[in-house]
Amino acid sequence: MKQLLITATLLASGTFAFAQKNASCCQMPNADAMARFVEDPTFVASHAAPLPHVYAGKAGAMITFATPDGTKANAFEIKAKQKSDKYLLVFQEWWGLNDHIKREAEKYYNDLGGKVNVLALDMYDGKIATDAQTAGKYMNEANATRLDAITKGAIAYAGKNAQIASVGWCFGGGRSLQAALLGGKQAVGCVMFYGMPEKDANRLKTLNTDVLGLFAGREKWISPEVVAQIGKDMKTAGKTLAVKSFDAENAFANPSNPHFDKEKAEEAYKLSLDYLNTRLKV
């Protein structure tokens, strides 16, 4: 692997110690920060519209579940082949829960041997964008309280005995970390593809799991200095962050993105899969 570096402390398994160079993309920890990014025309223009993809798989189905704010939320669910308390929460990019994310959810499901329940959460309550302007609008409108309620509802749906890992891209990368924070002792793993981590060291102290960050080094809105601070915050909190930065554009791991980098995407996916296999013990 290229550019290897241990950030914070060694991972518990001793298996992963990845590089840190630059970071990536579009999930911000609060509405004000998201608005600042979305209001930058160059930020919006840097996100190429996703190529069309129609999910043709038959492994999963859309479901609804209760949320603690008294409403309902949606998710694409693929149930484990045999009854299992192991869950993987999958978080969308800023486009919404589109067919590409369903495809990625099924890919993880298959490669985890069908032993893990997979839930791809609909963080926009049914809205899906196909252009950057609309995606920016939806992300800007996303209410942190509602986003947390959807995540908490999914955790409750999984059940109090569930072991929960999470993975997400860009907007969903940040939500993956928030899920690990909200999951408390049930959280066993967290993968962030080019998402922005939590900056509050006091919140980070509540993490029950280590974190794997996979970033795109050519994206400029989250600087190397910001990523370095993330490492410091995690270290201060006594938590483990392993980072690998790829010499690639934002969303390089998305096959529906015109900037898709197959070689780097496959490497990043393998790292994430190995990590999840270890943390979920499948």
Residue pairs with C-beta under 8 A, 6 or more apart in sequence:
1 18
1 19
1 244
1 267
2 19
2 247
3 19
3 20
3 21
3 244
3 245
4 17
4 18
4 19
4 244
5 17
5 18
5 19
5 20
5 243
6 17
6 242
7 18
7 20
7 231
7 234
7 241
7 242
7 243
8 231
8 234
8 235
8 239
8 240
8 241
8 242
9 235
9 238
9 239
9 240
10 17
10 240
11 17
11 210
11 240
11 242
12 210
12 240
13 278
15 274
15 275
15 278
16 212
16 242
16 271
16 274
16 275
17 242
18 212
18 213
18 214
18 242
18 243
18 244
18 271
19 243
19 244
19 245
20 227
20 228
20 231
20 243
20 244
20 245
21 215
21 217
21 224
21 227
21 245
22 215
22 216
22 217
22 218
22 219
22 222
22 223
22 224
22 227
22 245
23 194
23 196
23 213
23 215
23 216
23 217
23 219
23 222
23 223
23 224
23 226
23 227
23 230
23 243
23 245
24 170
24 173
24 193
24 194
24 195
24 215
24 216
24 217
24 219
24 222
24 250
25 170
25 171
25 173
25 194
25 195
25 196
25 216
25 219
25 221
25 222
25 250
25 251
26 34
26 37
26 43
26 47
26 93
26 94
26 139
26 170
26 171
26 195
26 196
26 221
26 250
27 34
27 94
27 168
27 170
27 171
27 172
27 173
27 174
27 175
27 195
27 196
28 34
28 36
28 37
28 174
28 196
29 174
29 178
29 196
29 198
29 199
29 200
30 144
31 140
31 142
31 143
31 144
34 139
34 140
34 142
35 140
37 43
37 221
38 44
38 136
38 137
38 139
38 140
40 221
43 136
43 221
44 132
44 133
44 136
45 132
46 219
46 250
47 94
47 132
47 135
47 250
47 251
48 132
48 251
48 257
48 258
48 259
49 130
49 131
49 132
50 95
50 98
50 100
50 130
50 254
50 256
50 257
51 256
51 257
51 258
52 256
53 98
53 99
53 100
53 103
53 255
53 256
54 99
55 99
55 100
55 102
55 103
55 106
57 102
57 103
57 106
59 78
59 106
59 109
59 110
60 76
60 77
60 78
60 79
60 102
60 105
60 106
60 109
60 118
60 120
61 76
61 77
62 74
62 75
62 76
62 77
63 74
63 75
63 76
63 77
64 72
64 73
64 74
64 75
65 72
65 73
65 75
65 153
65 154
65 156
65 157
66 72
66 73
66 153
66 156
66 157
67 73
67 149
67 150
67 152
67 153
68 149
68 152
68 153
68 156
69 145
69 146
69 149
71 149
73 121
73 122
73 125
73 149
73 150
73 153
73 154
74 97
74 121
74 122
74 125
74 126
75 97
75 119
75 120
75 121
75 122
75 154
75 157
76 90
76 97
76 101
76 102
76 105
76 119
76 120
76 122
77 117
77 118
77 119
77 120
78 105
78 106
78 109
78 117
78 118
79 117
80 86
80 114
80 115
80 116
80 117
81 114
81 115
82 115
84 115
84 116
84 117
85 158
85 159
85 161
85 162
85 163
86 115
86 116
86 117
86 162
86 163
86 165
86 280
86 281
86 282
87 116
87 117
87 118
87 119
87 158
87 162
87 163
87 164
87 165
88 108
88 109
88 112
88 116
88 117
88 118
88 119
88 164
88 165
88 166
88 167
88 276
88 280
89 119
89 121
89 151
89 154
89 155
89 164
89 165
89 166
89 167
89 176
89 179
90 101
90 104
90 105
90 108
90 118
90 119
90 120
90 121
90 166
90 167
90 168
90 172
91 120
91 121
91 123
91 166
91 167
91 168
91 169
91 171
91 172
91 173
91 175
91 176
91 179
92 98
92 101
92 120
92 121
92 122
92 123
92 124
92 168
92 169
92 171
92 172
93 101
93 169
93 170
93 171
93 172
93 251
93 254
94 129
94 135
94 136
94 138
94 139
94 170
94 171
95 128
95 129
95 130
95 135
96 122
96 123
96 124
96 127
96 128
96 129
96 135
96 138
97 120
97 121
97 122
97 123
97 124
97 128
98 128
100 254
100 255
100 256
101 120
102 120
103 255
104 120
105 118
105 120
106 118
108 116
108 118
108 167
108 273
108 276
109 116
109 118
111 273
112 118
112 273
112 276
112 277
112 280
112 282
113 282
115 280
115 282
116 280
116 282
117 158
119 154
119 157
119 158
121 150
121 151
121 154
121 175
122 150
123 142
123 147
123 150
123 171
123 172
123 175
124 138
124 142
125 146
125 150
127 138
129 135
129 137
129 138
139 171
147 175
147 178
148 178
148 182
151 175
151 178
151 179
151 182
152 182
154 179
155 162
155 164
155 179
155 182
155 183
155 186
158 164
158 186
160 186
162 186
163 186
163 188
163 280
164 179
164 183
164 186
164 187
164 188
165 187
165 188
165 189
165 190
165 191
165 209
165 276
165 279
165 280
166 175
166 176
166 177
166 179
166 180
166 183
166 187
166 189
166 190
166 191
167 176
167 190
167 191
167 192
167 193
167 272
167 276
168 174
168 175
168 176
168 179
168 191
168 192
168 193
168 195
169 193
169 194
169 195
169 251
169 253
169 254
170 193
170 194
170 195
170 250
170 251
171 195
172 193
172 195
173 192
173 193
173 194
173 195
173 196
173 213
174 192
174 195
174 196
174 197
174 198
175 195
176 190
176 191
176 192
176 195
177 190
177 192
177 195
177 197
177 198
177 211
178 198
179 187
179 190
180 187
180 189
180 190
180 207
180 208
180 209
180 211
181 187
181 198
181 203
181 204
181 206
181 207
183 208
184 206
184 208
185 208
186 208
187 207
187 208
187 209
188 208
188 209
188 279
188 280
189 209
189 210
189 212
189 275
189 276
189 278
189 279
189 280
190 207
190 209
190 210
190 211
190 212
191 211
191 212
191 214
191 272
191 275
191 276
192 211
192 212
192 213
192 214
193 214
193 215
193 253
193 268
193 272
194 214
194 215
194 216
194 219
194 250
194 251
194 253
195 213
196 222
196 226
197 211
197 213
197 230
197 233
197 234
197 241
198 204
198 233
199 229
199 230
199 233
200 233
201 233
201 236
201 237
202 237
204 233
204 234
204 236
204 237
204 239
205 237
205 238
205 239
207 237
207 239
209 279
210 239
210 240
210 241
210 242
211 234
211 239
211 240
211 241
211 242
212 242
212 243
212 271
212 272
212 275
213 230
213 241
213 242
213 243
213 244
214 243
214 244
214 246
214 253
214 268
214 271
214 272
215 227
215 243
215 244
215 245
215 246
216 245
216 246
216 248
216 249
216 250
216 251
216 252
217 245
217 246
217 247
217 248
218 247
218 248
218 249
218 250
219 249
219 250
227 243
227 245
230 241
231 241
231 243
234 240
234 241
244 268
244 271
246 252
246 261
246 264
246 267
246 268
247 264
248 259
248 261
248 264
249 259
249 261
250 259
251 257
251 259
251 260
252 259
252 260
252 261
252 264
252 265
252 268
253 260
253 261
253 264
253 265
253 268
253 269
254 260
254 265
255 265
276 282
